[in-house]
Amino acid sequence: MRRLLYVLPILLFAVLAGYFFLGLKRDPSLLPSAMLDKPAPDFALPGIGEKPGLARADLAGRVTLVNFFASWCAPCRVEHPLLMRLAGEGRIALYGIDYKDKPEDAARLLVQLGDPYKRIGVDREGRTAIDFGVYGVPETYVLDKEGRIRFRQVGPISASDYDGKILPLLKQLGAS
Amino acid sequence: MRPSLAGMTTGWVARLLRRACGRFLFGAVALYLMLLSLPALAVMPAERLTDPALEARARTLSQELRCLVCQNQSIDDSNADLAHDLRVLVRERLSAGDSDAQVLAYLTSRYGDYVLLRPPVEPATYLLWFGPPALLLVGGLVIVAGWRRRAATNAAAATPPLSADERRRLAEMMDEGG
C-alpha cells in the first residue's frame, strides 16, 4: 500500500506527460472541421462580372468541391493547376468562393491563369466563409449529394492530397 | 505609439506635479498613466458599440475567443483580418439580442471547441482539467506520508533516557575522572 503511494505520482506524471506529448505532435494547423457531416450553411453570393453567382441551392444533387480562393492569396496559385486539371476531367462539379476580394481582381486572376470553376460566388465580407468555418484561404470542401460537408482540405491541395484523400472519398460518394 | 506618448506626458506632468503636490500624488498619477498605456488595443474605434454595457460584454467574450489565424491570441488582441471579422460578428450577435452563451454556441458550431480559449469541462478534457491538481494532491500526500514515517522512526530510534542505575554509574565515572 505504502509502496503504491510512492509510485502513484510517477505514474500520474507519466500519463500526463504522455498526454501532452501526443498533443505536441499534432499539427495545430490541421484542425478538425466542426462542420463535418453537417449540411453546408445557407448562402447566396453574387458572381463576378457576367458569370452567375453561387448559392446553396446550386450545390444540391451532386457531389461538389467548394474551393475558397482569393486573388491576393499566393498558396491558391499553387493548387490552381490541379483545379484546372479537375475541371478539364469534368468528373466533379467545382465551385469557387472568392474570399474577401475585389471581383475585378479575381476576374483578372482567372483571365491570367484560367477559370476552373463552374460558378463563383463573391464573398466580400467573408461571412459565408465564417459560416463554413474557414480560417484562411485556400480551403476546399467536399460536399455529398445531400449537400453535407464530408471533407475539408486546409491549404492548397497537393497531388497526393487529391489522390490519397479526396479522390477515394469522391468515389465513395459516387461522383460520376 | 501609445506607451511613448504616455511616457512623454508622464515626464511633463512629473515636473508640474512634483512642485505642486507631494510625492504620493506624483506616484499615483505616474502609476495611473503607466497603466493607461498598457493595453495596445486591437479593437478599432469603428468596431465599438455605442451601448457601453453591450460593448463590455463584447470585450469579455472576445477575450474568451481564439483567433484562428494566430492561434494563441484572443480575437480581442489580434490584428488579423479574421479576428476583426469575428469581433464585428460578436458585436452584431449581441446587438441582435443574443445571450453570451448563444454567441459562443454560434462560433463553436462553426469552428468547434477550438475557438474557445478555455476548453469546456467534458470527459475528453477531464485529464487536462483534473490531471495537474490530482498530481499535486497525490504528490503532497506522498510527502506528508514520508514526513510522518520519518518522524515515527526518529521517535522510535531516539535514545531512551538513562535509568537510575546508569545515572549512578555515570556519576561514579565522572567522580573518578575528576
Interface residues (C-beta under 8 A of the other chain):
Chain A: R2 L5 Y6 L8 P9 L12 F13 V15 L16 Y19 P28 L31 P32 S33 A34 M35 K100 E125 G126 R127 I130 D131 F132 G133 Y135 G136
Chain B: L68 V69 Q71 D81 L82 D85 L86 L89 T108 S109 R110 Y111 G112 D113 Y114 L127 L128 G131 P132 A134 L135 V138 G139 L141 V142 A145
